[in-house]
Amino acid sequence: MIRLADRSLLSWAIVGDGVVLTIITILGFATHHTLDAYWRMSITVLVTLIAWAIVAPWFDAFSTTTLTQPSSVWKILLATIVATPLAAFLRGWFLGIEVSSTFVLTGIAFNGLAMVIWRAGLAMYLGKKRRQATGDRRQATGDRTLPDLLIY
């Protein structure tokens, strides 16, 4: 079941994930001196974000626990391991090119590292903020299921 945190926590994750994945893609193009390939870069960013949006919720990447407890960041790495090959496949399909395994493995490594670092920092910040707001060291989960969000 897909569990989603409340909107205040969720917005941090969605915007931050998009920014991190976009920056990693741009850095990848910069290292290959192909920043002038706007079409390929745009497609790569778009399919990366689409793949992340499809895969990440199934790995609990947007639950309150994952967003507020750094010990749950391993879920982000698992989601990246699945989302990156999907993004590479979509990129190859849209651009009509073959996808190399080196491209996929490099994507997993760099996207995974960047996302884990970003989400660990976010979890530390949001966890601390949440504990201060509740005045308690315990972690209350405010997760809602996807159908619950569609009703509101």
Sine and cosine of phi, psi and omega as CSV:
sin_phi,cos_phi,sin_psi,cos_psi,sin_omega,cos_omega
0.00,0.00,0.65,-0.76,0.04,-1.00
-0.99,0.12,0.83,-0.55,0.05,-1.00
-0.92,-0.39,0.74,-0.68,-0.01,-1.00
-0.85,-0.52,0.62,-0.78,0.03,-1.00
-0.96,0.28,0.13,-0.99,0.06,-1.00
-0.92,0.40,0.29,-0.96,-0.16,-0.99
-0.87,0.49,-0.55,0.83,-0.03,-1.00
-0.91,0.41,-0.62,0.78,0.05,-1.00
-0.97,0.23,-0.64,0.77,-0.06,-1.00
-0.89,0.46,-0.63,0.78,-0.03,-1.00
-0.90,0.44,-0.62,0.79,0.06,-1.00
-0.85,0.52,-0.73,0.68,-0.07,-1.00
-0.92,0.38,-0.72,0.70,-0.07,-1.00
-0.90,0.43,-0.76,0.65,0.00,-1.00
-0.90,0.43,-0.72,0.69,-0.01,-1.00
-0.89,0.45,-0.68,0.73,0.03,-1.00
-0.87,0.49,-0.69,0.72,0.02,-1.00
-0.88,0.48,-0.68,0.73,0.01,-1.00
-0.91,0.42,-0.73,0.68,-0.03,-1.00
-0.88,0.47,-0.74,0.68,-0.01,-1.00
-0.91,0.42,-0.58,0.81,0.05,-1.00
-0.92,0.39,-0.70,0.71,0.01,-1.00
-0.89,0.46,-0.69,0.72,0.01,-1.00
-0.88,0.47,-0.64,0.77,0.03,-1.00
-0.90,0.43,-0.72,0.70,0.01,-1.00
-0.89,0.46,-0.66,0.75,0.05,-1.00
-0.89,0.47,-0.61,0.79,0.06,-1.00
-0.88,0.47,-0.70,0.71,0.04,-1.00
-0.92,0.40,-0.60,0.80,0.00,-1.00
-0.91,0.42,-0.63,0.78,0.00,-1.00
-0.92,0.39,-0.39,0.92,0.04,-1.00
-0.99,-0.15,0.11,0.99,0.00,-1.00
0.82,0.57,0.68,0.73,0.00,-1.00
-0.82,-0.57,0.54,0.84,0.01,-1.00
-0.90,0.44,-0.29,0.96,0.00,-1.00
-0.99,0.14,-0.08,1.00,0.02,-1.00
-1.00,0.05,0.92,0.39,-0.12,-0.99
-0.86,0.51,-0.66,0.76,-0.04,-1.00
-0.89,0.46,-0.77,0.64,0.00,-1.00
-0.90,0.44,-0.64,0.77,0.01,-1.00
-0.91,0.41,-0.68,0.74,0.01,-1.00
-0.89,0.45,-0.70,0.72,0.03,-1.00
-0.89,0.45,-0.67,0.74,-0.02,-1.00
-0.89,0.46,-0.70,0.71,0.04,-1.00
-0.90,0.44,-0.72,0.69,-0.04,-1.00
-0.87,0.50,-0.76,0.65,-0.04,-1.00
-0.94,0.34,-0.50,0.87,0.07,-1.00
-0.91,0.42,-0.70,0.72,0.02,-1.00
-0.92,0.39,-0.62,0.78,0.03,-1.00
-0.91,0.42,-0.73,0.69,0.00,-1.00
-0.88,0.48,-0.66,0.75,0.01,-1.00
-0.90,0.43,-0.67,0.74,-0.01,-1.00
-0.90,0.43,-0.53,0.85,0.01,-1.00
-0.97,0.22,-0.70,0.71,-0.16,-0.99
-1.00,0.08,-0.70,0.71,-0.17,-0.99
-0.82,0.57,-0.68,0.73,-0.01,-1.00
-0.87,0.50,-0.51,0.86,-0.01,-1.00
-0.95,0.31,-0.29,0.96,0.04,-1.00
-0.97,-0.24,0.32,0.95,0.06,-1.00
0.91,0.42,0.42,0.91,-0.08,-1.00
-0.93,0.35,-0.30,0.96,-0.05,-1.00
-0.89,-0.45,0.36,0.93,0.04,-1.00
-1.00,0.09,0.33,-0.94,0.02,-1.00
-0.86,0.51,-0.66,0.75,-0.01,-1.00
-0.87,0.50,-0.75,0.66,-0.01,-1.00
-0.91,0.41,-0.56,0.83,-0.03,-1.00
-0.98,0.17,-0.29,0.96,-0.08,-1.00
-0.85,-0.53,-0.10,1.00,-0.01,-1.00
-0.83,-0.55,0.94,-0.35,-0.01,-1.00
-0.83,0.55,-0.43,0.90,0.01,-1.00
-0.93,0.37,-0.21,0.98,0.00,-1.00
-0.99,-0.13,0.10,0.99,-0.08,-1.00
-0.92,0.38,-0.32,0.95,0.03,-1.00
-0.85,0.52,-0.44,0.90,0.03,-1.00
-0.89,0.45,-0.52,0.85,0.01,-1.00
-0.92,0.40,-0.65,0.76,0.03,-1.00
-0.90,0.44,-0.68,0.74,0.04,-1.00
-0.88,0.48,-0.68,0.73,0.02,-1.00
-0.89,0.45,-0.61,0.79,0.02,-1.00
-0.92,0.40,-0.62,0.78,0.01,-1.00
-0.88,0.47,-0.53,0.85,0.02,-1.00
-1.00,0.03,-0.64,0.77,-0.08,-1.00
-0.94,0.33,-0.57,0.82,-0.07,-1.00
-0.90,0.43,-0.74,0.68,0.07,-1.00
-0.89,0.46,-0.57,0.82,0.07,-1.00
-0.89,0.46,-0.70,0.71,0.03,-1.00
-0.88,0.47,-0.67,0.75,0.01,-1.00
-0.90,0.44,-0.67,0.74,0.05,-1.00
-0.88,0.48,-0.74,0.68,0.01,-1.00
-0.88,0.47,-0.65,0.76,0.03,-1.00
-0.88,0.47,-0.73,0.69,0.02,-1.00
-0.88,0.48,-0.63,0.77,0.00,-1.00
-0.92,0.39,-0.73,0.68,-0.01,-1.00
-0.91,0.42,-0.64,0.77,-0.06,-1.00
-1.00,-0.01,-0.16,0.99,0.00,-1.00
0.93,0.36,0.61,0.79,-0.02,-1.00
-0.80,-0.59,0.34,-0.94,0.08,-1.00
-0.98,0.20,0.48,-0.88,0.01,-1.00
-0.94,-0.33,0.82,-0.57,0.01,-1.00
-1.00,0.06,0.48,-0.88,0.03,-1.00
-0.92,0.39,-0.49,0.87,0.05,-1.00
-0.89,0.45,-0.66,0.75,0.03,-1.00
-0.88,0.48,-0.69,0.72,-0.02,-1.00
-0.92,0.40,-0.73,0.68,-0.02,-1.00
-0.90,0.43,-0.63,0.77,0.06,-1.00
-0.91,0.42,-0.66,0.75,0.05,-1.00
-0.88,0.48,-0.69,0.73,0.03,-1.00
-0.87,0.49,-0.70,0.71,-0.05,-1.00
-0.90,0.44,-0.79,0.61,-0.09,-1.00
-0.97,0.26,-0.69,0.72,0.06,-1.00
-0.90,0.45,-0.68,0.73,0.01,-1.00
-0.88,0.48,-0.73,0.69,0.00,-1.00
-0.89,0.46,-0.74,0.67,-0.02,-1.00
-0.89,0.45,-0.69,0.72,-0.03,-1.00
-0.93,0.37,-0.63,0.78,0.01,-1.00
-0.91,0.40,-0.68,0.73,0.03,-1.00
-0.89,0.46,-0.73,0.68,0.00,-1.00
-0.87,0.49,-0.76,0.65,-0.08,-1.00
-0.95,0.32,-0.52,0.86,0.07,-1.00
-0.91,0.42,-0.70,0.72,0.05,-1.00
-0.89,0.46,-0.68,0.73,0.02,-1.00
-0.89,0.45,-0.68,0.73,-0.01,-1.00
-0.90,0.44,-0.63,0.78,0.04,-1.00
-0.90,0.43,-0.70,0.72,-0.01,-1.00
-0.91,0.41,-0.79,0.62,-0.04,-1.00
-0.93,0.38,-0.58,0.82,0.05,-1.00
-0.90,0.44,-0.69,0.72,0.02,-1.00
-0.91,0.42,-0.70,0.71,0.01,-1.00
-0.88,0.48,-0.66,0.75,-0.01,-1.00
-0.92,0.39,-0.66,0.75,0.03,-1.00
-0.91,0.42,-0.63,0.78,0.02,-1.00
-0.92,0.40,-0.63,0.78,-0.02,-1.00
-0.92,0.39,-0.59,0.81,-0.02,-1.00
-1.00,0.00,-0.24,0.97,-0.04,-1.00
0.93,0.38,0.42,0.91,-0.09,-1.00
-0.67,-0.74,0.54,-0.84,0.04,-1.00
-0.99,0.10,-0.27,0.96,0.01,-1.00
-0.97,0.25,0.41,-0.91,-0.05,-1.00
-0.96,-0.28,0.95,-0.32,0.07,-1.00
-1.00,0.02,0.74,-0.67,0.02,-1.00
-1.00,-0.07,0.72,-0.69,0.04,-1.00
-0.91,-0.41,0.59,0.81,-0.06,-1.00
-0.93,0.37,0.57,-0.82,0.12,-0.99
-0.78,-0.63,0.45,-0.89,0.03,-1.00
-0.99,0.10,0.29,-0.96,-0.01,-1.00
-0.85,0.53,-0.68,0.73,0.04,-1.00
-0.88,0.48,-0.54,0.84,0.03,-1.00
-0.88,0.47,-0.65,0.76,-0.01,-1.00
-0.94,0.35,-0.54,0.84,0.00,-1.00
-0.94,0.34,-0.42,0.91,0.00,-1.00
-0.95,0.30,-0.58,0.82,-0.06,-1.00
-0.98,0.21,0.00,0.00,0.00,0.00
